[in-house]
Amino acid sequence: MLTQLRTIVRASGSYLPERVLTNFDLEKMVETSNEWIVQRSGIHERHIAADDETTSSLAVKAAERALASAGLTADDIDLIICATTTPDLVLPSTAALIQYKLGVHQGAAFDVSAVCAGFVYGVSIADKFLKAGAFKRALVFGAETLSRIIDWTDRTTCVLFGDGAGCLILEAQYAAEDGRGVLSTHLRTDGRYHDKLYVNGGVSSTKSSGTVHMEGRDVFKFAVAGTADVVYDAFAATGLSVDNLDWFIPHQANERIIMGGAAKLGIPADKVVMTVGQHGNTSAASIPLALDTAVRDGRIKKGDLILIEALGGGFCWASGLIRW
């Protein structure tokens, strides 16, 4: 008997630019060292977009891989949501450009701005639309070219960030007995912390794009201690617990933040998916990049329970529980 619609995951996809910038490369650019970067962040290398690559072009390559994995085409997609801090243009949306480049001619496309938490926000929004029956199948992206807004003379920030794109194909299906799908999402924002992680530019304020600035200690403290509420809310909403988890995929900001957050939640280290060492902090792209990595190397399997969680500028933070 058909009951209610549920949002299930059809496939994932990701793409990283070919150029790799190592810590040893950065030693030649700013006053830093491989040891200093690894000790404080766990990052060894990051990928940097080529001059002719944009946020939308990275996203399109990720989408092509996801569509191939799902056995779908552009005609099967009717909703595109792109979480990004680094859009191609002020307007139109990067999602609209992705739609055009993929050859999708139906449905809706729009961007989400919630910085590092943007992908989880995007999944939550798509989930609501799909469960309501407004759309059938969505491409949800986290895509960034953060190298465009980095001050490459600031050793405290330039060592942290990288470029990349990842996505999920989400589909509305009637609930099945196996319980697959997006089980719960929870979103928070507290603008009182807006000056802890920000870009010092904008169209209406400075008429420029600006560069990333961060109060590292304050962000670290909040990321470890201040974001657990959305995880506890997810467990309360579903009747599940840490013991039920197969995988924890947090925003890939910093190895110490990731492991500190996992420890606070009581999640064993062997259940944490971590790609920050190879990707750096790719903001909204970090969770779908890490997720797709774990799918393609065989760690994530059908039926696994996955917790995604992120903190971004704003502060914005969010969680999602997904049965794969």
C-alpha positions as CSV (number, residue, x, y, z in Angstrom):
1,M,0.0,0.0,0.0
2,L,1.4,3.4,-1.0
3,T,1.7,5.8,2.0
4,Q,3.7,9.0,1.9
5,L,6.5,10.3,-0.3
6,R,10.0,10.1,0.9
7,T,13.2,11.5,-0.4
8,I,15.7,8.8,-1.4
9,V,19.3,9.1,-2.7
10,R,19.7,7.9,-6.2
11,A,23.4,8.7,-6.7
12,S,26.4,10.9,-5.8
13,G,29.0,12.6,-7.8
14,S,32.1,14.8,-7.3
15,Y,34.9,16.6,-9.2
16,L,38.2,18.1,-8.1
17,P,40.3,20.3,-10.4
18,E,43.5,18.7,-11.7
19,R,45.9,21.2,-10.2
20,V,47.1,20.1,-6.7
21,L,48.7,22.7,-4.4
22,T,50.7,21.0,-1.7
23,N,52.0,22.3,1.6
24,F,55.5,22.3,0.2
25,D,54.2,24.5,-2.6
26,L,52.8,26.9,-0.1
27,E,56.2,27.0,1.7
28,K,57.5,28.8,-1.3
29,M,54.6,31.3,-1.3
30,V,54.2,32.4,2.3
31,E,56.0,32.0,5.7
32,T,54.7,28.6,6.7
33,S,55.8,25.0,6.8
34,N,54.3,21.6,6.0
35,E,54.6,20.6,9.7
36,W,52.8,23.8,10.9
37,I,49.9,23.3,8.5
38,V,49.5,19.6,9.2
39,Q,49.7,20.0,13.0
40,R,47.0,22.7,13.0
41,S,44.7,21.5,10.3
42,G,45.6,18.0,9.1
43,I,45.7,19.3,5.6
44,H,48.5,18.1,3.2
45,E,47.2,19.3,-0.1
46,R,44.2,21.0,-1.9
47,H,43.0,21.3,-5.4
48,I,42.9,24.7,-7.2
49,A,40.7,25.5,-10.2
50,A,42.3,26.4,-13.5
51,D,41.8,29.9,-14.9
52,D,39.2,28.7,-17.3
53,E,37.2,26.8,-14.6
54,T,34.3,28.2,-12.7
55,T,32.1,27.0,-9.9
56,S,29.4,26.0,-12.4
57,S,31.9,24.1,-14.6
58,L,33.1,22.1,-11.6
59,A,29.5,21.3,-10.6
60,V,28.6,20.1,-14.1
61,K,31.4,17.6,-14.1
62,A,30.2,16.3,-10.7
63,A,26.7,16.1,-12.0
64,E,27.7,14.1,-15.1
65,R,29.3,11.5,-12.9
66,A,26.2,11.3,-10.7
67,L,23.8,11.0,-13.6
68,A,26.0,8.3,-15.1
69,S,26.0,6.4,-11.8
70,A,22.2,6.7,-11.6
71,G,21.5,5.8,-15.2
72,L,19.7,9.1,-15.7
73,T,19.8,12.0,-18.1
74,A,19.1,15.7,-18.0
75,D,15.5,15.0,-18.9
76,D,15.0,13.3,-15.5
77,I,16.0,16.3,-13.4
78,D,13.4,19.0,-12.5
79,L,15.1,20.8,-9.6
80,I,18.6,22.1,-9.2
81,I,19.9,23.6,-6.0
82,C,23.5,24.9,-5.7
83,A,25.0,25.8,-2.4
84,T,27.9,28.1,-3.0
85,T,29.8,31.1,-1.6
86,T,31.6,31.7,-4.9
87,P,29.0,32.1,-7.7
88,D,30.1,32.5,-11.3
89,L,28.1,35.8,-11.5
90,V,26.1,38.1,-9.3
91,L,23.2,37.0,-11.5
92,P,21.9,34.7,-12.9
93,S,22.3,32.0,-10.2
94,T,25.0,29.5,-10.6
95,A,22.3,26.8,-10.5
96,A,20.7,28.4,-13.6
97,L,24.1,28.2,-15.4
98,I,24.4,24.5,-14.3
99,Q,20.9,23.9,-15.6
100,Y,21.9,25.4,-19.0
101,K,25.2,23.6,-19.3
102,L,23.6,20.2,-18.4
103,G,20.8,20.7,-20.9
104,V,18.0,20.7,-18.3
105,H,15.0,22.6,-19.7
106,Q,12.3,22.0,-17.1
107,G,11.7,22.8,-13.5
108,A,13.5,25.3,-11.2
109,A,17.0,26.2,-10.3
110,F,18.4,28.5,-7.6
111,D,21.3,29.0,-5.3
112,V,21.6,28.7,-1.5
113,S,24.0,30.9,0.6
114,A,24.8,29.3,3.9
115,V,28.6,29.0,3.4
116,C,30.0,25.7,4.7
117,A,26.6,24.5,5.9
118,G,25.1,25.3,2.5
119,F,25.0,21.7,1.2
120,V,23.0,20.5,4.2
121,Y,20.7,23.4,3.8
122,G,20.2,22.5,0.1
123,V,19.4,18.8,1.0
124,S,16.9,20.0,3.5
125,I,15.2,22.4,1.1
126,A,15.1,19.7,-1.7
127,D,13.7,17.2,0.8
128,K,10.8,19.5,1.6
129,F,10.0,20.1,-2.1
130,L,10.2,16.4,-3.0
131,K,8.1,15.2,-0.1
132,A,5.5,17.8,-1.0
133,G,5.2,16.4,-4.5
134,A,6.3,19.7,-6.1
135,F,9.2,18.1,-8.0
136,K,10.2,14.6,-8.8
137,R,14.0,14.5,-8.9
138,A,16.7,17.0,-7.7
139,L,20.3,17.7,-8.2
140,V,21.7,19.2,-5.0
141,F,25.3,20.7,-5.2
142,G,28.0,22.0,-3.0
143,A,30.4,23.8,-5.3
144,E,33.2,26.3,-4.7
145,T,36.1,28.1,-6.2
146,L,37.4,29.5,-2.9
147,S,40.8,30.1,-4.3
148,R,39.2,33.2,-6.0
149,I,38.5,34.9,-2.6
150,I,41.7,33.9,-0.7
151,D,44.4,36.3,0.3
152,W,47.4,34.3,-0.7
153,T,49.6,36.5,1.5
154,D,47.7,35.6,4.7
155,R,49.2,32.4,6.0
156,T,46.5,31.8,8.5
157,T,43.8,31.3,5.9
158,C,45.4,30.6,2.5
159,V,46.7,27.2,3.7
160,L,43.2,26.0,4.6
161,F,41.0,26.3,1.5
162,G,40.6,24.5,-1.8
163,D,38.2,24.1,-4.8
164,G,35.8,21.4,-5.8
165,A,32.2,20.3,-6.3
166,G,30.0,17.4,-5.2
167,C,26.3,16.5,-5.6
168,L,23.5,14.2,-4.7
169,I,20.6,13.1,-6.9
170,L,17.6,13.0,-4.7
171,E,14.3,11.5,-5.8
172,A,10.7,11.4,-4.5
173,Q,9.5,7.8,-3.9
174,Y,6.7,6.3,-1.9
175,A,8.1,5.1,1.4
176,A,9.5,1.6,1.2
177,E,9.9,-1.0,3.9
178,D,13.7,-0.7,3.9
179,G,13.5,2.8,5.3
180,R,15.9,4.4,2.9
181,G,15.9,8.2,2.4
182,V,16.4,11.5,4.1
183,L,15.1,10.9,7.6
184,S,15.6,14.3,9.2
185,T,17.3,17.7,8.7
186,H,17.8,20.5,11.2
187,L,19.0,24.0,10.5
188,R,20.2,26.9,12.7
189,T,21.6,30.4,12.2
190,D,22.8,32.9,14.8
191,G,23.8,36.2,13.2
192,R,25.5,37.5,16.3
193,Y,28.6,35.6,15.2
194,H,28.7,37.2,11.7
195,D,32.1,38.8,12.3
196,K,33.8,35.6,13.3
197,L,34.0,34.1,9.8
198,Y,33.4,36.5,6.8
199,V,34.5,37.9,3.5
200,N,35.2,41.6,3.7
201,G,33.5,42.5,0.4
202,G,30.1,42.6,-1.2
203,V,28.2,44.3,-4.0
204,S,26.2,46.8,-1.8
205,S,29.0,47.4,0.8
206,T,32.3,47.6,-0.9
207,K,31.5,46.9,-4.6
208,S,34.2,44.2,-4.5
209,S,34.4,40.5,-3.8
210,G,36.8,40.8,-0.8
211,T,38.8,38.0,0.8
212,V,38.1,35.5,3.6
213,H,38.8,36.5,7.2
214,M,38.4,34.3,10.3
215,E,38.7,34.4,14.0
216,G,40.2,30.9,14.2
217,R,39.9,30.2,17.9
218,D,36.3,31.3,18.1
219,V,35.3,29.3,15.1
220,F,37.1,26.2,16.5
221,K,35.3,26.5,19.9
222,F,31.9,26.9,18.4
223,A,32.4,24.2,15.9
224,V,33.3,21.7,18.6
225,A,31.0,22.8,21.4
226,G,28.2,24.8,19.9
227,T,26.7,22.7,17.0
228,A,25.8,19.5,18.8
229,D,22.1,20.7,19.2
230,V,21.2,19.9,15.6
231,V,22.6,16.4,16.0
232,Y,20.7,15.7,19.2
233,D,17.6,17.1,17.5
234,A,18.1,14.7,14.6
235,F,18.3,11.7,16.9
236,A,15.3,12.9,18.9
237,A,13.2,13.3,15.7
238,T,14.0,9.8,14.5
239,G,14.3,7.8,17.7
240,L,17.9,6.8,16.6
241,S,21.2,7.3,18.4
242,V,24.9,7.4,17.9
243,D,24.9,3.6,18.3
244,N,22.9,3.3,15.1
245,L,25.3,5.3,13.0
246,D,27.4,3.7,10.3
247,W,29.1,6.9,9.1
248,F,29.6,10.4,10.3
249,I,30.4,12.9,7.5
250,P,31.0,16.4,8.9
251,H,32.1,19.5,7.1
252,Q,35.8,19.0,6.3
253,A,37.2,22.2,7.9
254,N,40.0,21.0,10.1
255,E,41.1,17.6,11.4
256,R,41.1,18.8,15.0
257,I,37.6,20.2,14.7
258,I,36.3,17.0,13.0
259,M,37.7,14.7,15.7
260,G,36.8,17.0,18.5
261,G,33.2,17.1,17.4
262,A,33.1,13.4,16.9
263,A,34.5,12.8,20.4
264,K,31.9,15.2,22.0
265,L,29.1,13.3,20.2
266,G,30.6,9.9,21.2
267,I,31.2,8.8,17.6
268,P,34.1,6.4,17.2
269,A,37.0,7.5,15.0
270,D,36.5,4.6,12.7
271,K,33.1,5.8,11.8
272,V,34.3,9.3,10.7
273,V,34.8,9.9,7.0
274,M,37.6,12.4,6.6
275,T,39.1,13.9,3.4
276,V,40.3,17.2,4.6
277,G,43.9,16.0,4.3
278,Q,43.6,15.7,0.5
279,H,40.9,18.3,-0.3
280,G,41.4,21.1,2.3
281,N,38.4,23.1,3.3
282,T,36.1,23.3,0.3
283,S,33.2,25.0,2.2
284,A,29.8,23.8,0.8
285,A,31.5,21.2,-1.4
286,S,33.3,19.4,1.4
287,I,30.5,17.1,2.6
288,P,29.4,15.9,-0.9
289,L,33.0,15.4,-1.9
290,A,33.7,13.3,1.2
291,L,30.5,11.4,0.8
292,D,31.1,10.5,-2.8
293,T,34.7,9.5,-1.9
294,A,33.3,7.0,0.6
295,V,30.7,5.7,-1.8
296,R,33.2,5.1,-4.6
297,D,35.7,3.4,-2.4
298,G,33.0,1.0,-1.1
299,R,32.7,2.2,2.5
300,I,29.2,3.5,2.2
301,K,26.7,0.7,1.3
302,K,23.0,0.5,0.8
303,G,21.1,0.6,4.1
304,D,23.9,2.5,6.0
305,L,22.9,5.3,8.3
306,I,24.8,8.5,7.6
307,L,25.0,11.7,9.7
308,I,26.0,14.9,7.9
309,E,26.8,18.0,9.9
310,A,28.4,21.4,9.2
311,L,29.1,24.8,10.5
312,G,29.6,27.9,8.3
313,G,29.8,31.7,8.5
314,G,26.8,33.4,9.9
315,F,27.1,31.3,12.0
316,C,24.9,28.7,10.1
317,W,24.9,25.1,11.2
318,A,22.9,22.1,10.2
319,S,22.5,18.3,10.4
320,G,20.9,15.6,8.3
321,L,20.3,11.9,8.9
322,I,20.2,9.8,5.7
323,R,19.5,6.1,5.2
324,W,21.6,5.2,2.1
